[in-house]
Amino acid sequence: MRILLAVLCLTLAACASQPPRDDSLYRSLGEQAGITRIVEGMLLNSARNPRIAHYFRDIDIERLRDKLVEQVCVEAGGPCEYTGDSMEESHKGLNIDRGDFNALVEDLIDAMDAEGIPVAAQNRLLARLAPMRGQIIER
């Protein structure tokens, strides 16, 4: 009985000591529905963008949308799990350069603007996504 009580106390103490997950950015982006609208808007913008539209031809756009939603959700602190390939693997051989990357970021910003996402939340998301730049751009 004492052992069971000790294990219970340790378990409760471990749970209590874990900091709560910060999902404020996730909420600022409109949670799952808002992130889905942002990603869909970005993909529509990119499909119309003559600088990068060619990257979006001949791909499974629904799968791409789903993986991007997962990824943005995770990066925003939401309750999601990213199940896609690594950034290196996903972009291997595409020869994406800085201009291409910047065009996609501009399309993302336009999509967030269209959803009325505050600039502060946009900047927080972009800061969380920025480290992926080096994994995407070909050198």
Secondary structure as UniProt FT lines:
FT   HELIX           2..17
FT   HELIX           24..28
FT   TURN            29..30
FT   HELIX           31..48
FT   TURN            50..52
FT   HELIX           53..56
FT   TURN            57..58
FT   HELIX           61..75
FT   TURN            76..77
FT   HELIX           87..91
FT   TURN            92..93
FT   HELIX           98..114
FT   TURN            115..116
FT   HELIX           119..129
FT   HELIX           130..132
FT   HELIX           133..136
//
